[in-house]
Amino acid sequence: MRYDQVQFEASYGTENQLQPSTLPEIAFSGRSNVGKSSLLNKLLGRKSLARVSSMPGKTVTVNMFRLSECRFVDLPGYGYAKVSRDEKLRWASLMEAYFGSGRDIRLVVQLVDMRHDPTTQDIEMIEFLKANEIPFIVALTKCDKLNKTERMNQLMSICGVLTKYGNISVIPFSAVKGDGVEEIRGHIERAIEKTE
């Protein structure tokens, strides 16, 4: 798969703007500031295709990036406390429209900050994906910020929390060092190759 041949396609801020699904889609989900844009840029071998910000809540739209075989979908981050109630409702209706409109979603890459156990909202998202039988993997971001012992302890802790949801692929990822990139790409490519 040619990750370097990617184009930003569109941003959608409301459910009415979403266009029909015409390609298999790989969606990226996680709380605000978990590192979705950094992960996307690393997977695609770009520095700033997906805009990275130190400010949480920066991605407030569904952003689509087109590759020849599929579409990458950067979903707006959840869980940012300073967002207004109206904004939270807009986010909820946008997510409902995205996941509930019969799109060809082959895989969701669910991002969790490796420095902490999954938040309540991370767990809610995982439960939603399981309940709706949407294939997903968990990418543990910012693993380079932990030393070897901390990393092993956190991996065991997070896997312990997730064990009741079945056999989930959990992949430590670093946008700085590139840890996990090839493993995540492998999951994406296998998901794209699957026929309906």
Phi, psi and omega per residue, in radians:
M1 nan 2.341 -3.105
R2 -1.600 1.678 -3.118
Y3 -1.272 -0.427 -3.101
D4 -1.330 -0.320 3.140
Q5 -1.648 1.318 -3.075
V6 -2.260 2.555 3.098
Q7 -2.314 2.423 2.989
F8 -1.163 2.287 -3.043
E9 -1.822 -0.945 -3.065
A10 -2.925 2.793 2.989
S11 -2.106 2.403 3.131
Y12 -2.186 2.188 -3.083
G13 -1.783 -0.263 3.121
T14 -2.381 2.795 -3.093
E15 -1.067 -0.566 -3.104
N16 -1.210 -0.378 -3.108
Q17 -1.436 -0.369 -3.076
L18 -1.016 2.247 3.109
Q19 -1.549 2.732 3.127
P20 -1.030 2.657 3.127
S21 -1.341 2.160 -3.117
T22 -2.101 -0.097 3.131
L23 -2.440 2.772 2.973
P24 -1.003 2.498 -3.076
E25 -2.119 2.446 3.016
I26 -1.994 2.015 -3.069
A27 -1.794 2.568 -3.132
F28 -2.090 2.083 -3.019
S29 -2.204 2.582 3.076
G30 2.961 2.990 -3.127
R31 -1.250 2.870 3.113
S32 -0.985 2.385 3.052
N33 1.201 0.370 3.121
V34 -1.441 -0.287 3.093
G35 1.911 0.493 3.138
K36 -1.089 -0.815 -3.104
S37 -1.118 -0.687 3.114
S38 -1.124 -0.707 3.115
L39 -1.135 -0.802 3.119
L40 -1.021 -0.834 -3.139
N41 -1.043 -0.695 -3.135
K42 -1.185 -0.774 3.113
L43 -1.055 -0.674 -3.051
L44 -1.563 -0.057 3.128
G45 1.164 0.535 3.122
R46 -2.071 2.754 3.122
K47 -1.583 -0.599 -3.020
S48 -2.567 0.591 3.079
L49 -1.154 -0.863 3.006
A50 -1.650 2.246 -3.051
R51 -1.262 2.223 -3.141
V52 -1.744 2.414 3.123
S53 -2.463 2.565 3.049
S54 -1.448 -0.164 3.122
M55 -1.536 2.142 3.079
P56 -1.111 2.702 3.077
G57 1.369 0.295 -3.088
K58 -1.255 -0.735 3.122
T59 -1.450 1.841 -3.109
V60 -2.020 0.156 3.130
T61 -2.242 2.860 2.958
V62 -1.482 1.997 -3.097
N63 -1.848 2.245 -3.068
M64 -1.986 2.371 3.134
F65 -2.166 2.228 -3.038
R66 -1.759 2.220 2.957
L67 -1.949 3.013 -3.076
S68 -1.141 -0.659 -3.043
E69 -1.654 -0.298 -3.012
C70 -2.834 -3.099 3.090
R71 -2.183 2.331 3.001
F72 -1.641 2.351 -3.080
V73 -2.136 1.980 3.124
D74 -1.600 1.856 -3.094
L75 -1.458 2.625 3.120
P76 -1.117 2.460 -3.124
G77 -1.204 2.596 3.121
Y78 -1.920 2.877 2.964
G79 1.533 0.165 3.122
Y80 -1.464 1.999 -2.961
A81 -1.119 -0.491 -3.034
K82 -1.454 0.079 3.120
V83 -1.422 2.459 -3.117
S84 -1.194 2.850 3.123
R85 -1.057 -0.734 3.128
D86 -1.058 -0.695 3.132
E87 -1.157 -0.681 3.099
K88 -1.124 -0.690 3.108
L89 -1.159 -0.687 3.100
R90 -1.095 -0.746 3.113
W91 -1.050 -0.816 -3.095
A92 -1.079 -0.749 -3.122
S93 -1.231 -0.582 3.101
L94 -1.160 -0.754 3.123
M95 -1.168 -0.697 3.115
E96 -1.082 -0.735 3.126
A97 -1.168 -0.723 -3.121
Y98 -1.113 -0.905 -3.052
F99 -1.380 -0.364 -3.033
G100 -1.789 0.186 -3.031
S101 -1.898 0.420 3.041
G102 1.212 0.498 -3.137
R103 -1.271 2.763 3.131
D104 -1.514 1.245 -3.117
I105 -1.510 1.897 -3.080
R106 -1.487 -0.534 -3.068
L107 -2.809 2.466 2.962
V108 -1.951 2.221 3.006
V109 -1.644 1.824 -3.108
Q110 -1.578 2.060 -3.088
L111 -1.648 2.373 3.078
V112 -2.345 2.345 3.088
D113 -1.174 2.063 -3.053
M114 -1.144 -0.342 -3.096
R115 -1.258 -0.237 -3.085
H116 -2.353 2.727 2.989
D117 -1.162 2.747 3.141
P118 -0.967 2.429 3.105
T119 -1.309 2.955 3.073
T120 -0.976 -0.727 -3.120
Q121 -1.227 -0.579 3.028
D122 -1.050 -0.811 -3.132
I123 -1.109 -0.724 3.106
E124 -1.050 -0.703 3.140
M125 -1.162 -0.758 3.116
I126 -1.095 -0.740 3.100
E127 -1.099 -0.680 3.095
F128 -1.085 -0.812 -3.122
L129 -1.105 -0.735 3.109
K130 -1.106 -0.831 -3.087
A131 -1.078 -0.565 -3.109
N132 -1.696 0.123 3.098
E133 0.949 0.725 3.081
I134 -1.671 2.115 -3.122
P135 -1.072 2.440 3.126
F136 -2.667 2.771 2.960
I137 -2.212 2.858 3.101
V138 -1.984 2.121 3.058
A139 -1.782 2.133 -3.132
L140 -1.619 1.806 -3.037
T141 -1.402 2.842 3.037
K142 1.100 0.521 -3.125
C143 -1.142 -0.383 3.123
D144 -1.211 -0.240 3.138
K145 -1.457 -0.040 3.113
L146 -1.949 2.544 3.025
N147 -1.365 3.074 -3.018
K148 -1.020 -0.765 -3.119
T149 -1.183 -0.796 3.119
E150 -1.055 -0.713 -3.120
R151 -1.094 -0.803 -3.141
M152 -1.122 -0.750 -3.138
N153 -1.107 -0.764 -3.141
Q154 -1.184 -0.651 3.107
L155 -1.078 -0.778 3.119
M156 -1.127 -0.715 -3.128
S157 -1.126 -0.820 -3.116
I158 -1.165 -0.748 3.106
C159 -1.088 -0.602 3.077
G160 -1.107 -0.724 3.114
V161 -1.136 -0.663 -3.027
L162 -1.523 -0.168 -3.011
T163 -1.023 -0.547 -3.121
K164 -1.255 -0.159 3.131
Y165 -1.673 0.176 3.090
G166 1.735 -2.874 -3.063
N167 -1.500 1.550 -3.082
I168 -1.725 2.352 3.019
S169 -1.310 2.103 -3.119
V170 -2.055 2.094 -2.982
I171 -2.172 1.960 3.009
P172 -1.088 2.359 -3.063
F173 -2.329 2.464 3.036
S174 -2.320 2.111 3.067
A175 -1.246 -0.383 -3.116
V176 -1.391 -0.867 -3.031
K177 -1.741 -0.220 3.117
G178 1.504 0.103 3.101
D179 -0.987 2.359 3.025
G180 1.498 -0.172 -3.062
V181 -1.044 -0.899 -3.071
E182 -1.165 -0.614 3.122
E183 -1.148 -0.746 3.111
I184 -1.138 -0.749 3.095
R185 -1.026 -0.687 3.120
G186 -1.054 -0.775 3.102
H187 -1.095 -0.727 3.141
I188 -1.087 -0.824 -3.086
E189 -1.140 -0.685 3.092
R190 -1.146 -0.654 3.117
A191 -1.140 -0.701 -3.134
I192 -1.185 -0.633 -3.086
E193 -1.245 -0.414 -3.111
K194 -1.111 2.328 3.066
T195 -1.626 2.599 -3.108
E196 -1.230 nan nan
